[in-house]
Amino acid sequence: MLKLHFAPLTRSIRIRWLLEELELPYELVRTSFIRDGNKGFAQNTPSGNFPFIEDGGVTLSESGAIVQYILERYGDGRLEPVVGSSNRPAYLRWLHFAEGTAANPINNIVWLTVYRQDADQHVAIIDATRASVEVIFGEVESALADQPFLAGDSLTAADIMMGFTLLSARWLKLLTDRYPRTLDYVDRLMARPALQMSLN
């Protein structure tokens, strides 16, 4: 059985959410998150970070890689548009945008305002980083103008990847009512039982 090393409020939420949406059996290994930024946030998992899975002889970290692995091995075509479909490019873009672009400024804000004690000395950097986050929210808002999900009319793994990123932004009070479609989107994701299960 697939084993997921899990801590609340970490990217391991994405993997548990995916597994719940797919209704796949898994073993949850609960591990406390280490908040000591002076130690590089090294976590008590075999890879030293979250998420981390073990699946027979396969071990894997990095949430995007894990999502792709699970879909390829167990998805049976669920939660992703078929190769060659018109929604596939948007799906791939948002699937990787979540960590490749969107998470970076949010991570920087967390580092400067949550884990350091000298945020007042970095106001210009924080403000510039917030501006980058606003650009990202604007892109999401535009993508949701004519469709309920990022890659079309149904939930995909791209929504799971970006959904966690946007949830993090909302928890940090970065996502405001300037982006009503995005807030509605996050609310709809939050209402999904699979995500609710994964937040505990």
C-alpha positions as CSV (number, residue, x, y, z in Angstrom):
1,M,0.0,0.0,0.0
2,L,1.2,3.5,-0.8
3,K,2.6,5.3,2.2
4,L,2.3,9.1,2.6
5,H,4.4,11.0,5.1
6,F,2.2,13.8,6.2
7,A,2.1,17.0,8.3
8,P,-0.8,19.5,8.4
9,L,-0.3,22.8,6.6
10,T,2.4,21.4,4.3
11,R,2.5,20.4,0.7
12,S,1.6,16.9,1.7
13,I,-2.0,18.1,1.8
14,R,-1.8,18.0,-2.0
15,I,-1.0,14.4,-2.1
16,R,-3.6,13.3,0.5
17,W,-6.2,15.4,-1.4
18,L,-5.3,13.7,-4.6
19,L,-5.5,10.2,-3.0
20,E,-8.8,11.0,-1.5
21,E,-10.2,12.3,-4.8
22,L,-9.1,9.1,-6.5
23,E,-10.4,7.0,-3.6
24,L,-7.1,5.1,-3.4
25,P,-6.1,3.2,-0.3
26,Y,-3.0,4.6,1.5
27,E,-1.2,4.6,4.8
28,L,-0.8,8.0,6.5
29,V,2.4,8.5,8.4
30,R,1.8,11.6,10.6
31,T,5.0,13.5,11.3
32,S,5.4,16.8,13.1
33,F,6.6,19.8,11.1
34,I,9.9,21.2,12.2
35,R,9.7,25.0,12.2
36,D,13.4,25.8,12.8
37,G,14.4,27.8,9.8
38,N,18.0,27.9,11.1
39,K,18.2,24.2,10.2
40,G,17.0,24.7,6.7
41,F,13.6,23.3,7.6
42,A,15.0,19.7,7.5
43,Q,12.0,17.5,8.3
44,N,11.8,14.1,9.9
45,T,11.0,12.2,6.7
46,P,13.3,9.9,4.7
47,S,13.8,12.7,2.2
48,G,14.1,15.5,4.7
49,N,11.0,17.3,3.4
50,F,7.2,17.1,2.7
51,P,5.6,15.4,0.9
52,F,7.3,12.1,0.6
53,I,5.8,8.8,-0.5
54,E,6.8,5.1,-0.4
55,D,5.1,2.8,-2.9
56,G,6.7,-0.6,-2.9
57,G,10.3,-0.1,-4.1
58,V,9.5,3.5,-5.2
59,T,10.3,6.5,-3.0
60,L,9.6,10.0,-4.2
61,S,9.5,13.6,-3.0
62,E,8.4,16.9,-4.7
63,S,4.6,17.3,-4.8
64,G,4.3,17.8,-8.6
65,A,6.4,14.7,-9.3
66,I,4.3,12.7,-6.8
67,V,1.0,13.9,-8.4
68,Q,2.2,12.9,-11.8
69,Y,3.5,9.5,-10.6
70,I,0.2,8.7,-8.9
71,L,-1.9,9.7,-11.9
72,E,0.3,7.7,-14.2
73,R,0.2,4.6,-12.0
74,Y,-3.3,4.7,-10.5
75,G,-5.3,7.5,-12.1
76,D,-6.8,5.5,-15.0
77,G,-7.3,8.8,-16.9
78,R,-9.0,10.6,-14.0
79,L,-8.2,14.1,-12.9
80,E,-6.3,15.1,-16.1
81,P,-7.4,15.9,-19.6
82,V,-6.4,13.3,-22.2
83,V,-3.3,13.8,-24.2
84,G,-4.1,15.8,-27.3
85,S,-7.3,17.4,-25.9
86,S,-7.8,21.1,-26.1
87,N,-7.6,21.5,-22.3
88,R,-4.3,19.6,-21.9
89,P,-2.0,22.6,-22.4
90,A,-3.7,24.6,-19.8
91,Y,-3.7,21.7,-17.4
92,L,0.1,21.2,-17.9
93,R,0.7,24.9,-17.5
94,W,-1.2,25.2,-14.2
95,L,0.1,21.9,-12.9
96,H,3.7,23.2,-13.0
97,F,2.9,26.9,-12.5
98,A,1.8,26.1,-8.9
99,E,5.3,25.4,-7.8
100,G,7.5,26.7,-10.6
101,T,6.1,30.3,-10.4
102,A,3.2,30.9,-7.9
103,A,4.8,29.4,-4.8
104,N,8.0,31.3,-5.0
105,P,6.9,34.8,-3.9
106,I,4.6,33.3,-1.3
107,N,7.5,31.2,0.1
108,N,9.6,34.4,0.3
109,I,6.9,36.3,2.2
110,V,6.6,33.4,4.6
111,W,10.3,33.4,5.2
112,L,10.5,37.1,5.7
113,T,7.4,37.6,7.8
114,V,6.9,34.3,9.7
115,Y,10.3,32.7,10.2
116,R,12.4,35.8,10.7
117,Q,12.3,38.4,13.4
118,D,13.5,41.3,11.3
119,A,10.7,41.9,8.8
120,D,10.8,45.6,9.4
121,Q,14.3,45.7,7.8
122,H,13.0,44.1,4.6
123,V,9.9,46.2,3.8
124,A,10.9,47.0,0.2
125,I,11.6,43.4,-0.6
126,I,8.3,42.3,1.0
127,D,6.3,44.9,-0.9
128,A,7.9,44.0,-4.2
129,T,7.2,40.3,-3.5
130,R,3.6,41.1,-2.7
131,A,3.3,42.8,-6.1
132,S,4.5,39.6,-7.7
133,V,1.8,37.7,-5.8
134,E,-0.8,40.2,-7.1
135,V,0.2,39.4,-10.7
136,I,-0.3,35.7,-10.0
137,F,-3.8,36.3,-8.6
138,G,-4.6,38.3,-11.6
139,E,-3.7,35.4,-13.9
140,V,-5.9,33.0,-11.9
141,E,-8.7,35.5,-12.0
142,S,-8.5,35.7,-15.8
143,A,-8.3,31.9,-16.2
144,L,-11.6,31.5,-14.2
145,A,-13.5,34.1,-16.2
146,D,-15.2,31.6,-18.4
147,Q,-14.8,28.3,-16.7
148,P,-15.1,26.9,-13.1
149,F,-11.7,25.2,-13.0
150,L,-8.3,26.1,-14.3
151,A,-8.3,23.6,-17.1
152,G,-12.0,23.6,-18.0
153,D,-15.3,22.4,-16.6
154,S,-14.0,19.7,-14.2
155,L,-11.5,19.4,-11.4
156,T,-8.0,18.2,-12.4
157,A,-4.8,17.7,-10.6
158,A,-3.8,21.2,-11.7
159,D,-6.5,22.5,-9.4
160,I,-5.1,20.4,-6.6
161,M,-1.6,21.8,-7.1
162,M,-2.8,25.5,-7.5
163,G,-5.5,25.0,-4.9
164,F,-3.0,24.4,-2.1
165,T,-0.9,27.4,-3.3
166,L,-4.0,29.6,-3.2
167,L,-5.1,28.2,0.2
168,S,-1.7,29.2,1.5
169,A,-2.1,32.7,0.2
170,R,-5.5,33.0,1.8
171,W,-4.2,31.7,5.2
172,L,-1.5,34.4,5.0
173,K,-4.2,37.0,4.2
174,L,-2.5,37.7,0.8
175,L,-5.6,36.7,-1.2
176,T,-8.2,39.5,-0.9
177,D,-11.6,40.4,-2.2
178,R,-9.9,42.2,-5.1
179,Y,-10.1,38.7,-6.7
180,P,-13.7,37.5,-6.3
181,R,-13.6,34.7,-8.8
182,T,-10.4,33.3,-7.2
183,L,-12.0,33.5,-3.7
184,D,-15.1,31.7,-5.0
185,Y,-12.9,29.1,-6.6
186,V,-11.0,28.5,-3.3
187,D,-14.3,28.3,-1.4
188,R,-15.5,25.6,-3.9
189,L,-12.3,23.7,-3.5
190,M,-12.6,23.9,0.3
191,A,-16.1,22.5,0.1
192,R,-14.8,19.3,-1.4
193,P,-14.9,16.4,1.1
194,A,-11.5,15.1,-0.2
195,L,-9.8,18.4,0.7
196,Q,-11.6,18.7,4.0
197,M,-10.4,15.2,4.9
198,S,-6.8,16.2,3.9
199,L,-6.6,19.3,6.2
200,N,-6.7,17.4,9.4
